Amino acid sequence: MGKRKINILEQAAIAIAEISFFVESKGMPVTAKKFVDEVFEFFETLSVDTFSHKRCEYKRWKDLGYRCVHYKKKYIVAYLDLKK
C-alpha cells in the first residue's frame, strides 16, 4: 500500500483557520480545535493511494483534472492525483 504526498495550499489552511476562529468566537474553543484536528486527519486519509475519487463535477476543476471528495456533507475537498 503506497502513500501519496499531501500538500495543503495556504488558501485551504487559511479557510480552515477562519472557520475555526468563527466557531471559537461563538464560545466553543474545544469544538474549534476538534474541527481543525478532524480536517487534517481527513487530509491524511487522502494520502492512501489504493483508491481514487471521481473527477469533480465543477467544470473548471474537471478540466484541470481535479478529483473531489465530500467532507461532512458540507465541504468539498478538491485535489490533484499526480500519479495518474
VMD Tcl script that draws the C-alpha trace (Angstrom):
set ca {
  {0.00 0.00 0.00}
  {1.54 3.28 -1.13}
  {1.18 6.80 0.08}
  {0.56 9.98 -1.85}
  {2.39 13.13 -0.87}
  {-0.09 15.63 0.57}
  {0.48 19.37 0.12}
  {-2.09 21.67 1.67}
  {-2.33 25.02 -0.04}
  {-2.09 28.16 2.04}
  {-5.56 29.16 0.83}
  {-7.05 25.98 2.30}
  {-5.21 26.40 5.59}
  {-6.48 29.98 5.86}
  {-10.07 28.84 5.19}
  {-9.79 26.19 7.91}
  {-8.38 28.77 10.33}
  {-11.23 31.19 9.55}
  {-13.86 28.53 10.22}
  {-12.10 27.58 13.44}
  {-11.89 31.22 14.54}
  {-15.61 31.68 13.85}
  {-16.52 28.63 15.94}
  {-14.19 29.77 18.71}
  {-15.73 33.27 18.68}
  {-19.10 31.65 19.40}
  {-17.68 30.39 22.70}
  {-16.71 26.87 21.62}
  {-12.90 26.67 21.67}
  {-12.81 22.91 22.20}
  {-15.10 22.37 19.21}
  {-12.91 24.65 17.08}
  {-9.79 22.66 17.99}
  {-11.60 19.40 17.33}
  {-12.70 20.66 13.88}
  {-9.13 21.54 12.89}
  {-7.81 18.17 14.11}
  {-10.52 16.27 12.23}
  {-9.92 18.17 8.99}
  {-6.21 17.46 9.00}
  {-6.85 13.80 9.88}
  {-9.20 13.67 6.89}
  {-6.48 15.13 4.66}
  {-4.16 12.36 5.86}
  {-6.67 9.73 4.69}
  {-6.27 11.13 1.18}
  {-2.64 10.01 1.19}
  {-3.65 6.35 0.74}
  {-3.26 5.70 -2.98}
  {-5.14 2.39 -3.17}
  {-8.29 4.25 -4.18}
  {-9.10 7.34 -6.16}
  {-12.12 9.60 -6.01}
  {-14.21 10.61 -9.00}
  {-13.43 13.68 -11.05}
  {-15.02 16.91 -9.89}
  {-18.34 17.92 -11.39}
  {-17.45 21.63 -11.36}
  {-16.39 22.24 -14.96}
  {-13.25 24.29 -14.31}
  {-11.91 21.75 -11.79}
  {-12.89 18.86 -14.06}
  {-10.95 20.40 -16.96}
  {-7.90 20.77 -14.71}
  {-8.10 17.10 -13.68}
  {-9.05 17.60 -10.04}
  {-10.61 14.82 -8.00}
  {-13.30 15.72 -5.46}
  {-14.45 14.22 -2.19}
  {-17.08 15.47 0.21}
  {-16.20 16.19 3.82}
  {-19.05 16.18 6.35}
  {-21.64 16.74 3.56}
  {-20.85 20.45 3.73}
  {-17.40 20.90 2.24}
  {-15.79 19.68 -0.96}
  {-12.10 18.88 -1.00}
  {-10.53 19.03 -4.45}
  {-7.12 17.53 -5.10}
  {-4.79 16.55 -7.91}
  {-3.66 12.96 -8.17}
  {-0.32 13.38 -9.92}
  {0.42 9.65 -10.18}
  {-2.30 9.07 -12.79}
}
mol new
graphics top color blue
foreach p $ca { graphics top sphere $p radius 0.5 }
foreach p [lrange $ca 0 end-1] q [lrange $ca 1 end] { graphics top cylinder $p $q radius 0.2 }
display resetview
